[in-house]
Amino acid sequence: MCAFVTAYGYCIVRSVINVTLRQELTVSIQETEARIGALENTYLERSAALSEAHALAYGLVELAPKAYVRVNAGERLTRRP
């Protein structure tokens, strides 16, 4: 009988701990989602402001020449300009 009472008490304590942990995790997930949303907004604002002039100001240049690879099933890779 003592073992049953001990096991029952253990199950009750574990249930309370699990509910508490789940609530804490839910709050943590919500905070993380809010941070991700803020980062996405910042990214979209900054990416909309980018232009070729900004790239040149940072010293970036366009690569040339461009080369593309065409893949045809059953054939070798072919390079086209």
C-alpha positions as CSV (number, residue, x, y, z in Angstrom):
1,M,0.0,0.0,0.0
2,C,2.9,2.4,0.8
3,A,4.4,1.8,-2.6
4,F,1.1,2.6,-4.3
5,V,0.8,5.9,-2.3
6,T,4.4,6.8,-3.2
7,A,3.9,6.0,-6.9
8,Y,0.6,8.0,-6.9
9,G,2.4,11.0,-5.2
10,Y,5.2,10.8,-7.7
11,C,2.8,10.8,-10.7
12,I,1.0,13.9,-9.2
13,V,4.3,15.7,-8.7
14,R,5.5,14.9,-12.2
15,S,2.2,16.0,-13.7
16,V,2.5,19.4,-12.0
17,I,6.1,19.7,-13.1
18,N,5.2,18.9,-16.7
19,V,2.4,21.4,-16.8
20,T,4.7,24.1,-15.5
21,L,7.4,23.3,-18.0
22,R,4.9,23.3,-20.8
23,Q,3.7,26.7,-19.8
24,E,7.2,28.0,-19.6
25,L,8.1,26.6,-23.0
26,T,4.9,28.1,-24.5
27,V,6.0,31.5,-23.3
28,S,9.5,31.0,-24.6
29,I,8.2,29.9,-28.0
30,Q,6.0,33.0,-28.2
31,E,8.9,35.3,-27.3
32,T,11.1,33.6,-29.9
33,E,8.4,34.0,-32.6
34,A,8.1,37.7,-31.7
35,R,11.9,38.1,-32.1
36,I,11.8,36.3,-35.4
37,G,9.0,38.5,-36.6
38,A,10.9,41.6,-35.7
39,L,14.0,40.3,-37.5
40,E,11.9,39.5,-40.6
41,N,10.5,43.1,-40.5
42,T,14.0,44.5,-40.2
43,Y,15.3,42.3,-43.0
44,L,12.4,43.3,-45.3
45,E,12.9,47.0,-44.6
46,R,16.6,46.9,-45.2
47,S,16.4,44.7,-48.3
48,A,13.9,47.1,-49.8
49,A,16.4,49.9,-49.3
50,L,19.2,48.2,-51.2
51,S,20.1,49.3,-54.6
52,E,23.0,49.1,-57.0
53,A,24.3,52.4,-55.7
54,H,24.5,51.0,-52.2
55,A,26.3,47.9,-53.5
56,L,28.8,50.1,-55.3
57,A,29.3,52.2,-52.2
58,Y,30.3,49.0,-50.3
59,G,32.8,48.1,-53.1
60,L,30.7,45.4,-54.7
61,V,30.9,44.9,-58.4
62,E,28.9,42.9,-60.9
63,L,30.4,39.6,-61.9
64,A,30.9,39.0,-65.6
65,P,30.5,36.9,-67.7
66,K,27.5,35.0,-66.5
67,A,27.4,31.3,-67.3
68,Y,24.4,29.0,-67.0
69,V,24.4,25.2,-67.0
70,R,21.6,23.3,-68.7
71,V,20.8,19.8,-67.5
72,N,19.0,17.5,-69.9
73,A,17.9,14.1,-68.6
74,G,20.1,11.4,-70.0
75,E,22.7,13.8,-71.5
76,R,25.8,15.5,-70.3
77,L,25.9,19.0,-68.8
78,T,26.1,21.7,-71.4
79,R,27.3,25.2,-70.9
80,R,25.6,28.1,-72.6
81,P,26.5,31.7,-72.5
